[in-house]
Amino acid sequence: MKKTQLKDLLRNIKGQLISWLSIVVVAMMAITAFLGVRFSSKSLYDDANRIYENSNYRDIELFSTVLFDENDAEQIRKVESVEDAEGVYSVGLSVNFKNESKGVDVVSLTERINVPEVFSGRLPQDRNECALEEEVASAIGAGIGDIVTIEDPNDYLLNKSFTVVGIVCHPDNLASEGQVPGNRYVVVTKDVINKETFLDCYTKIEVLLKDAYGIIGLNSKGSANKGFLKLSPILFSPQMRLMIDLRRKHAQNEDLSAKRSAACNSGSTVSDVVPSRLLQRQSAEHTPDVDLHRSTVRYSKDVS
């Protein structure tokens, strides 16, 4: 730039200083906003990926009103693109501490998939121990070392009182309760679950696919998507659903008959002694056609 041009530029800026300063301020605000949004979103994305990977977050969550047993989980593990599958016991109950009570889902602690992140303390190791999600602990005012009780009229659990040994964040509930309504978790060990009440069946199965990473859940070759396509025929085939139904029919009929007799003798209703999920499974046995809508798949990541 020539010396005369530079002098002319400086003269113009000096003559219209307010206008030039306004332009500079607006430009700086625009750049700041852009960089803030750009790097904040990247930070959130990276943090979410870190949490998902550290907890080995599921890729697919399977529900069925006829429940799942270990044989079902083993069949799912044999699918080519499935890395692992783990069964979970879950039931909606209430937790009490002193004069406070809150509705929660009591879930069994997983070993490999969907492992909770510990904020303080540790994960439960004994059948008399539990971990509370942070929102549950805040709502009832309980902390590490306190003893909480679970209202469990249908005997889903072998214990009713638990010592809090940890405050955790379960990967199912990364968002706050205000953003995503629903029960938060009380995490217990599997050996405190009354497996007889559940007919030795899981309420859901967490599935981990091979080569799936982070929030998106797909690698560059789309292996996770192919994994779901290979898993779908097993999940939704009438043969598998019918096999499961027939395999359990005899045991369920005997179990329900015994509980109905106990209900009549005690003056209670059947629903007082038989969990609702088991009633649904029993009613399903009287339908010869296999209802594929009884099975539900919940996607944890984008596998479309």
N, C-alpha and C positions, 0 to 999 in steps of 0.2 A: 504494500500500500504506500502510495506517495505521501510525502510529508504534508502537502496541502490538503489531501483527502483526509488524513488523520485529524488535522486541525479543524476541518469542516465538520467531521463526525463528532468531535468533542464539543464543538460549538453548538451543534444541534441537540446533543444530549443535555448540555448545560441549560439551553433555552427551554427544553421540555423535560426537565428532570422528573417531575411527578409522573408523567406518562411512561417514561422509561423505567422508573422504579416499579410502577404498577405491572408492566409487562414482565419484569424480572421476578416479582413476587408470585404472579400467577403461574409462570413457568415453573418456579421452584415448588409451588403447591401441587401442580400436576405431576411433576416428577416424583415427589414424595408420596403422593397417593398411589401412583403406579407401582413404585418399588414396595410400598407397604403391602398392597394387595398381592403382588407377585410373590414376595418372599414369605408373607404370612401364610398363604395357601400352601406353599411348598413346605413350610415348617409343620403345618398341621398334617399334611400328607405324609411327611417323613415320620412324624410322631405316631400316627396311626399305623403305618407300616411296621414300626418298631414294636408297638404293643401287640399287633397281630402275630408277628413272627415270634416274639418272646413267649407268648401264650400258646403258640401253635394253634391259632384260631381256625375253627372248622371252615371248610369250603361249602359243605351241604349239611343241613340238619333235617333228619327224617322223623316224622311223627306218624303214628297209626293208632286208631282206636282199638285195634286188636293187639297192640303192643308188640315188642320184639323180644326174642330170647337170644341166648348166646350163639345158637346155630345160625340165626338170621344175620347176626353181626359177622360171623365167620364167612358166610356166603358173600357178603358185601366186600370183605377184605380180599376175596379171591378175584374180584374184578380187576382186569389188567391195569387200569389207570388209577386204581384206588391205592393210596399209600397206607392208610390205616382207617380203622373204624372202632369206635368205643361207645359202649352203652352207658346211659345215664338214667338214674332214678330221679324223678321230680314230682313234687306234690305241693299244692297250695294249702298252706296252713297259717297260723298266727303265732307270733313270737311275743312273749310278755317279759317285762322287766319292771319290778316294783309296780307302779300303777299305770304304766304305759304299755300299749299293745299296738301291733302293726301287722297287717296282712303281708305275708312273704311267700316265696316259693322255696321250699327246702329241697336242695339239689345235692346229689352225691358228688364228691370230689373226684375229678378225672385225673388220670395219671399222665396221659400223653397229649390229649387234645383239649383245647379250651381251659387251660390251666389258669386259675385266678392270679392276678398280680397283687403281691402283698404290700400294703402301705405301712403297716406296723405289726409287730408280732410275727406269727408264722401260720402256716396252714395246719388244719387239724390232723392229728396222727392217731388219736384214740377215739373210741366210740362215745366217750363222754365229753368230747371237745367239738367246738364249732368255730367257724369264722363268719363274721358279719360284713356285709357290704357297708360302705361308709354311710350311705343314706339311712340304712336300717339302724346302725349304731347311733346316729344323731337323733333319729326319730324317737327312740325309746330311752336314750340317755345311757346306754351301756358301753362299757369299755373293756379292755383286756383285763382278764381276771374275774370279771363279773359272771354270775350264773344266771342264765336266761332259761325260761321254760317255753315249751312248744305245746300249743293246744292241739291235740291229736286224738279226737274221739274214735277214729276208725283204726287206730293202731298201725299206722304206716311205719312208725319208728319203734325201735326196741327201747329207747330212752326218751324221757320227756324233759330232762334237765341237762343243760350243757354249759361247760365253762368256755367263755370266749377267749380264744388264744390268738386271734388275729383280726385285723381290719383289712379288707381286701376290696379290689375292684374286679368284678367278673367280666370277661370280655364280651359277654352277652349284653352288658349294660354300661357301655362307655358313655352314652349320653345321660344327662340328668333326668330325674323322674318327671320334672316339669316339661322337658322337651319330648321325652318318650314315655308316656304313662305305662304302668304295669308294675307288678310285684318285683321287688328286689330280692336278693338271694340270702339265705342262710346256708352255708356250705358245711356239710357233714361228711364223714367217712362212709364208705359203702357198707361196712360191717354193722352199722347201726340201722340200716334199712331192714324192715321186716319183709323179707323176700317171700314169705308165705302169703302175705296180703297181696303182693304184686304177682302172685303165681310164678315167681322166679323170672319175671320178665321186665325189660327196660321200658320206660315210657318214651324214650327217644334215643336215636343213635346219631352221634357226631361223625362226619365223614371228612377225611383229609385226602385231597387228590394229589397225585404226583405232579411236580413241576409247576405248582401254583404258588404265586408269590404275592404278598401284600394285599392291598385293597382290591385291585383289579382281578387278581387270582388267575391270570393267564400269562404264560410265557409267550415268546415271539411265535412259537409254532401252534399255539392254541391247544396245548395238551389237556388243560383242565376242561375245556369245552368237550373234547373227544371223550374224556373220562366220564363226563356226565351222560353223554349219549350211550356209552357202553353200560353205564349203571342203570339207566332208565328201564330197559327191558326186564331186568331182574326186579326192580322196585314195583313195576306196574303190571307185570304179567299175571293173568288170571290163575295160571298154574301155581305160581308161588303163593298167592293169597289163599287159594283153595287148599294148598298143602299145609299152610300154617293153620288155617281154620280146622281142618280135619284132624291134624296132629293134636290140637288142644281140646277138641270137642269133649272127649270122654272125661278128661280131668276136670274141665270146667263144669260139666253137668253134675258130677259128684260133689264138687266144691260148693256150687250154688245151692244144691238140694240140702246139704248139711247146714248151710248158713240160713236158709229159709226156715228150716226146722227150729234152729236156735232162736230165730226172730219170733216165730209163732209162740214158742214156749215162754219167751221173756216178755211178750206183749209189744215188742218193737216192730217197726216196719222193716222191710227188706233193705231199703235204702240206708237204714241206720247202721247196718252191719256189713253191707256189701258196697265197696267203692264204686263210684259211678262208672269208671272206666271198665270195670269188670262186668257191670250190667250191660254196657254197650257191647262188649265182646260176646256176652251170652246171647243177647238179642240178635246179633249178627249171625250166630250159628243156625238160626231158624230160617235164614234166607238162603235158598240154594244158589242164587246168582251171586257172583262175586262183585261187590261194589268197589270199583277202583277209586272212588272219591273218598273212601275211608283212609287212604294213605295221603299224606301231605308232605311235600318237599319244601323246605324253606332255604332259599339261597342266601348264603352269607356274603358272596362276592358275585360280581358280574360274570356269569358263565353263558350269557346269551350270545 
